[in-house]
Amino acid sequence: MYERAGDLDRANYRLHLNADGGEALRRCLPEQLHRLHLRTSRPTARRQFTLALGPDLTEVARPHLGPPNGGPRPHAAADNASLRQILRTGIEDAIRFDAPVAGYRADHSLVVLELAGGRAVSGDVLVGADGIDSAVRVARLPNLTPVDTGTWVGYGRVPLPAELAARLPDAVFDGIAAIADGTGTLLTIGAWRPEQPVAAACAELAPHARIDPTADYLTITGSLAGDDPPSEPAIAEAVRDWHPVVRELVDRIDPASFFVHRGRRLPVPPPWPAGRVTLLGDAIHATPPCFGAGANIALWGAARLAEALRRAARGETDPTTAIAGYESDLRDHVFPILRIAAGLRSPTGSR
């Protein structure tokens, strides 16, 4: 596994998991690590849906974006840094950091991966999971390029001590609270309070796992239309007439946690012939920000692809046929979500 970043211990933020993501983790993780994931996640919300709220925090709608919430504890909220550390537990020696991909060469029986600096490695298949700016996608599907959504997205974290939690409305803890005012400003707020403290869960379930402790927090994501990247003051100005609780939370954003990026997505590609090279996650189906589907469909796809490649490894099928089945699953299950996400501008679907 080759990772372009220097490490995976990035800033903490809340990661919404629905039935797609939750069930994929159950199927792919060893039992003890899956239990650790559940213990270090926010428990299933009291009401299992997104709450669409107005600026005064009145409920507008209850859109359920994604599959029904079936299966064991699928609708939870993980801390992204903790989940990364759980996912790499036991396979640390297989990950090579600071190894960006430059391209690849492939024929009917072999794939040669070209890394920056001139190094090359070979294998039976290549899975490009290298994000919306995927170097693998550029070579595999050169006509599939990101689309600018016309928005900037700011991410921040608000520490959640008990005194603040006690003053917040129930909506903040009932799932994802998505707040829009019809002008292009969208704020999503989600709480992360694990079922059990990370250190205690690790000691009980996986003493060998290195999971960093994290205090309770709220993730606030602000999507603003415009050409200039938003600052924290810009988000505060955009919500100055909103409910006082919202204004207070924006004011409490930890400056060290705040970052922005330009909102982009990938269009749905036309069908392509299967081969020994395929794509996963944002490299093939990056959704608009604030939709809450990206990580879930990436995990769903990873589980499907892993099952397909295991069949090939057992000799039950050949790698190209296995990959063709996975890519067919993407077209049937993921690409419809991508089309829906491309048409949304707010939780209620208004533009």
C-alpha positions as CSV (number, residue, x, y, z in Angstrom):
1,M,0.0,0.0,0.0
2,Y,1.5,3.3,-1.1
3,E,0.4,6.6,0.6
4,R,1.4,10.0,-0.7
5,A,1.1,11.6,2.7
6,G,3.7,11.5,5.4
7,D,1.3,10.0,7.9
8,L,-2.4,9.4,8.4
9,D,-2.8,11.2,11.7
10,R,-4.6,14.2,10.4
11,A,-7.0,16.6,12.2
12,N,-9.9,15.1,14.0
13,Y,-13.4,15.6,12.7
14,R,-16.7,13.7,12.9
15,L,-17.4,11.2,10.2
16,H,-21.0,10.3,9.6
17,L,-21.6,6.6,9.0
18,N,-24.8,5.2,7.6
19,A,-25.8,1.6,6.8
20,D,-23.4,1.5,3.8
21,G,-20.4,2.5,5.8
22,G,-21.3,0.8,9.0
23,E,-22.0,-2.6,7.4
24,A,-18.9,-2.4,5.3
25,L,-16.8,-1.9,8.4
26,R,-18.5,-4.9,10.1
27,R,-17.7,-7.1,7.1
28,C,-14.1,-6.0,6.7
29,L,-12.7,-5.5,10.2
30,P,-11.6,-8.3,12.5
31,E,-14.1,-8.7,15.2
32,Q,-12.1,-7.1,18.0
33,L,-11.2,-4.1,15.9
34,H,-14.9,-3.7,14.8
35,R,-15.9,-3.7,18.4
36,L,-13.2,-1.1,19.1
37,H,-14.6,1.0,16.3
38,L,-18.1,0.8,17.8
39,R,-16.9,1.6,21.3
40,T,-14.9,4.6,20.1
41,S,-17.8,6.0,18.0
42,R,-20.7,8.1,18.9
43,P,-23.6,5.7,19.6
44,T,-26.5,5.5,17.2
45,A,-28.5,8.7,17.2
46,R,-31.8,8.9,19.0
47,R,-33.5,9.7,15.6
48,Q,-31.8,8.1,12.7
49,F,-31.9,10.7,10.0
50,T,-30.5,14.1,9.0
51,L,-32.4,17.1,10.5
52,A,-32.9,19.9,8.1
53,L,-33.2,23.1,10.1
54,G,-33.9,26.7,9.4
55,P,-31.6,29.5,10.8
56,D,-33.9,29.8,13.9
57,L,-33.4,26.0,14.5
58,T,-36.9,25.1,13.6
59,E,-37.2,21.7,11.9
60,V,-37.8,22.0,8.1
61,A,-37.5,18.3,7.0
62,R,-36.1,15.0,7.9
63,P,-34.4,13.8,4.7
64,H,-32.8,10.4,4.9
65,L,-29.9,10.5,2.5
66,G,-28.6,7.0,2.0
67,P,-29.8,3.4,2.5
68,P,-32.2,2.3,5.3
69,N,-30.5,2.0,8.6
70,G,-30.4,-1.8,8.9
71,G,-27.7,-4.0,10.4
72,P,-25.9,-3.7,13.7
73,R,-25.3,-0.1,14.8
74,P,-24.7,1.3,11.2
75,H,-25.8,4.8,11.8
76,A,-23.1,6.2,14.1
77,A,-20.4,8.8,14.0
78,A,-16.7,8.0,14.1
79,D,-13.7,10.2,14.7
80,N,-11.9,10.2,11.4
81,A,-8.4,10.0,12.9
82,S,-9.4,7.2,15.3
83,L,-11.0,5.3,12.4
84,R,-7.8,5.6,10.3
85,Q,-5.7,4.3,13.1
86,I,-8.1,1.4,13.7
87,L,-8.1,0.5,10.0
88,R,-4.3,0.4,9.8
89,T,-3.9,-1.7,13.0
90,G,-2.1,-4.9,12.2
91,I,-1.0,-3.9,8.7
92,E,1.4,-1.1,9.6
93,D,4.3,-2.8,7.9
94,A,2.4,-2.9,4.6
95,I,2.0,0.9,4.3
96,R,4.7,3.0,2.6
97,F,4.3,6.7,3.4
98,D,5.7,9.6,1.3
99,A,5.1,7.6,-1.8
100,P,3.0,9.6,-4.3
101,V,2.0,7.9,-7.5
102,A,3.2,9.2,-10.8
103,G,1.4,6.8,-13.2
104,Y,1.3,3.2,-14.2
105,R,1.7,0.8,-17.1
106,A,-0.5,-2.3,-17.6
107,D,-1.1,-5.2,-19.9
108,H,-3.3,-8.3,-19.8
109,S,-1.3,-9.9,-17.0
110,L,0.7,-7.3,-15.0
111,V,0.5,-3.7,-13.7
112,V,3.6,-1.7,-13.1
113,L,3.0,1.2,-10.6
114,E,5.3,4.2,-11.1
115,L,6.1,6.2,-8.0
116,A,7.5,9.7,-7.8
117,G,11.3,9.7,-7.8
118,G,11.5,7.0,-10.4
119,R,10.8,3.9,-8.3
120,A,8.5,1.2,-9.8
121,V,6.7,-1.8,-8.3
122,S,4.6,-4.5,-10.0
123,G,1.5,-6.5,-9.1
124,D,-1.5,-8.3,-10.4
125,V,-4.0,-5.4,-9.9
126,L,-3.9,-1.7,-9.0
127,V,-6.5,0.1,-7.0
128,G,-6.3,3.9,-7.2
129,A,-7.7,5.3,-4.0
130,D,-5.8,8.6,-4.3
131,G,-8.6,11.1,-4.0
132,I,-10.3,13.6,-6.3
133,D,-7.0,14.5,-7.9
134,S,-6.1,10.9,-8.5
135,A,-3.0,10.3,-10.7
136,V,-4.4,6.8,-11.4
137,R,-7.6,8.2,-12.7
138,V,-5.8,10.6,-14.9
139,A,-4.2,7.7,-16.6
140,R,-7.2,5.3,-16.5
141,L,-10.0,7.7,-17.4
142,P,-8.3,10.9,-18.7
143,N,-11.6,12.6,-19.7
144,L,-13.1,12.4,-16.2
145,T,-12.2,15.6,-14.5
146,P,-13.5,17.4,-11.3
147,V,-16.3,20.0,-11.5
148,D,-16.2,23.1,-9.4
149,T,-19.4,23.4,-7.3
150,G,-19.0,27.2,-6.9
151,T,-18.6,26.9,-3.1
152,W,-15.9,27.0,-0.5
153,V,-16.2,24.7,2.5
154,G,-14.8,25.5,5.9
155,Y,-14.3,22.8,8.5
156,G,-13.8,23.5,12.2
157,R,-14.0,21.7,15.6
158,V,-15.7,23.0,18.7
159,P,-14.6,21.5,22.1
160,L,-17.7,20.0,23.8
161,P,-17.4,20.2,27.6
162,A,-20.4,19.1,29.7
163,E,-21.6,22.6,30.4
164,L,-21.9,23.4,26.7
165,A,-23.5,20.1,25.8
166,A,-26.2,20.7,28.5
167,R,-27.2,24.0,26.9
168,L,-27.5,22.7,23.3
169,P,-30.8,21.8,21.7
170,D,-31.7,18.1,21.2
171,A,-31.4,18.5,17.4
172,V,-27.6,18.8,17.7
173,F,-27.5,15.2,19.2
174,D,-30.2,13.6,17.0
175,G,-28.0,13.0,14.0
176,I,-26.6,15.6,11.6
177,A,-28.2,19.0,11.9
178,A,-28.1,20.7,8.5
179,I,-29.0,24.4,8.6
180,A,-29.6,26.5,5.5
181,D,-31.0,30.0,4.9
182,G,-31.8,29.8,1.2
183,T,-29.0,32.2,0.2
184,G,-26.3,29.5,-0.5
185,T,-25.0,29.3,3.1
186,L,-25.2,25.8,4.6
187,L,-24.0,24.7,8.0
188,T,-23.8,21.2,9.3
189,I,-23.3,20.4,12.9
190,G,-22.6,16.9,14.3
191,A,-21.5,15.8,17.8
192,W,-18.8,13.3,18.5
193,R,-19.0,11.8,22.0
194,P,-17.7,8.2,22.1
195,E,-19.5,5.4,23.9
196,Q,-16.4,4.7,25.9
197,P,-13.2,6.7,26.3
198,V,-10.6,5.6,23.7
199,A,-7.9,4.6,26.2
200,A,-10.3,2.3,28.1
201,A,-11.7,0.7,25.0
202,C,-8.2,0.0,23.6
203,A,-7.1,-1.5,27.0
204,E,-10.1,-3.8,27.0
205,L,-10.4,-4.8,23.3
206,A,-7.1,-4.2,21.5
207,P,-4.1,-3.3,23.7
208,H,-1.8,-3.5,20.7
209,A,-3.7,-0.7,18.8
210,R,-2.3,2.8,18.9
211,I,-5.4,5.0,19.0
212,D,-4.8,8.6,20.1
213,P,-7.2,9.9,22.8
214,T,-9.6,12.6,21.7
215,A,-11.9,14.8,23.8
216,D,-15.6,15.3,22.9
217,Y,-16.2,17.8,20.2
218,L,-18.7,19.1,17.6
219,T,-17.7,19.3,13.9
220,I,-19.0,22.4,12.1
221,T,-18.9,22.4,8.3
222,G,-19.8,25.7,6.5
223,S,-20.5,25.8,2.8
224,L,-20.5,29.3,1.3
225,A,-21.0,30.4,-2.3
226,G,-18.4,32.8,-3.7
227,D,-15.0,33.1,-5.3
228,D,-12.9,33.8,-2.2
229,P,-12.1,31.3,0.5
230,P,-14.0,31.9,3.7
231,S,-12.3,32.7,7.0
232,E,-13.8,32.1,10.4
233,P,-15.0,35.7,10.6
234,A,-16.7,35.3,7.2
235,I,-18.7,32.3,8.5
236,A,-19.6,34.2,11.6
237,E,-20.8,37.1,9.4
238,A,-22.9,34.8,7.3
239,V,-24.7,33.5,10.3
240,R,-25.0,36.8,12.3
241,D,-28.8,36.7,12.1
242,W,-29.2,33.0,12.9
243,H,-30.1,31.5,16.3
244,P,-27.8,32.6,19.1
245,V,-26.7,29.0,19.7
246,V,-25.4,28.7,16.2
247,R,-23.5,32.0,16.5
248,E,-22.0,30.9,19.8
249,L,-20.8,27.6,18.3
250,V,-19.2,29.4,15.3
251,D,-17.5,31.7,17.7
252,R,-16.1,28.8,19.7
253,I,-14.4,27.1,16.7
254,D,-10.9,26.1,17.6
255,P,-8.7,28.2,15.3
256,A,-6.1,25.5,15.1
257,S,-8.7,23.1,13.7
258,F,-10.1,25.4,11.0
259,F,-9.3,24.7,7.3
260,V,-11.0,25.4,4.0
261,H,-11.1,23.8,0.5
262,R,-12.8,24.5,-2.7
263,G,-16.0,22.4,-3.2
264,R,-15.6,20.0,-6.2
265,R,-17.2,16.8,-7.4
266,L,-16.8,14.3,-10.1
267,P,-19.5,13.8,-12.8
268,V,-20.8,10.3,-13.5
269,P,-18.6,8.8,-16.1
270,P,-19.8,6.8,-19.1
271,P,-19.1,3.0,-18.9
272,W,-15.5,1.9,-19.5
273,P,-14.0,-1.5,-20.2
274,A,-12.7,-3.3,-17.2
275,G,-9.1,-4.2,-16.8
276,R,-6.5,-4.8,-14.0
277,V,-6.7,-1.2,-12.8
278,T,-9.7,0.2,-11.0
279,L,-10.6,3.2,-8.8
280,L,-12.0,3.6,-5.3
281,G,-13.6,6.4,-3.2
282,D,-13.1,10.0,-4.2
283,A,-10.9,8.9,-7.1
284,I,-14.0,7.8,-9.0
285,H,-17.1,9.2,-7.1
286,A,-16.3,12.4,-5.2
287,T,-19.5,14.0,-4.1
288,P,-20.2,17.6,-3.3
289,P,-19.3,18.7,0.3
290,C,-21.9,18.6,3.0
291,F,-23.8,15.7,1.4
292,G,-22.5,13.1,3.9
293,A,-22.2,10.2,1.5
294,G,-18.5,10.3,0.4
295,A,-17.0,8.1,3.2
296,N,-19.9,5.7,3.3
297,I,-19.9,4.9,-0.4
298,A,-16.1,4.6,-0.3
299,L,-16.3,2.0,2.5
300,W,-19.2,0.3,0.7
301,G,-17.0,0.1,-2.5
302,A,-14.0,-1.1,-0.6
303,A,-15.9,-4.0,0.9
304,R,-17.3,-5.0,-2.5
305,L,-13.9,-4.8,-4.1
306,A,-12.2,-6.7,-1.4
307,E,-14.8,-9.5,-1.7
308,A,-14.3,-9.6,-5.5
309,L,-10.5,-9.7,-5.3
310,R,-10.7,-12.5,-2.7
311,R,-12.6,-14.6,-5.2
312,A,-9.9,-13.9,-7.7
313,A,-7.2,-14.9,-5.2
314,R,-9.0,-18.2,-4.6
315,G,-9.0,-18.9,-8.3
316,E,-12.8,-18.7,-8.6
317,T,-12.5,-16.0,-11.2
318,D,-9.9,-13.9,-13.0
319,P,-8.8,-10.4,-11.8
320,T,-10.4,-8.6,-14.7
321,T,-13.7,-10.3,-14.2
322,A,-13.6,-9.6,-10.5
323,I,-13.0,-5.9,-11.1
324,A,-15.7,-5.8,-13.8
325,G,-18.2,-7.0,-11.2
326,Y,-17.1,-4.4,-8.7
327,E,-17.4,-1.6,-11.3
328,S,-20.9,-2.8,-12.2
329,D,-21.8,-2.5,-8.6
330,L,-20.6,1.1,-8.6
331,R,-22.8,1.9,-11.6
332,D,-25.9,0.3,-9.9
333,H,-25.5,1.5,-6.4
334,V,-23.1,4.5,-6.2
335,F,-23.5,6.4,-9.3
336,P,-27.3,7.1,-8.6
337,I,-26.2,8.6,-5.3
338,L,-23.6,10.7,-7.2
339,R,-26.3,12.0,-9.5
340,I,-28.6,12.9,-6.6
341,A,-25.7,14.6,-4.8
342,A,-24.9,16.7,-7.8
343,G,-28.4,18.2,-7.9
344,L,-28.5,19.2,-4.2
345,R,-27.7,22.6,-2.9
346,S,-29.3,22.3,0.6
347,P,-30.8,19.6,2.8
348,T,-34.2,20.1,1.3
349,G,-33.0,20.0,-2.3
350,S,-33.5,23.8,-3.0
351,R,-31.0,25.5,-5.3
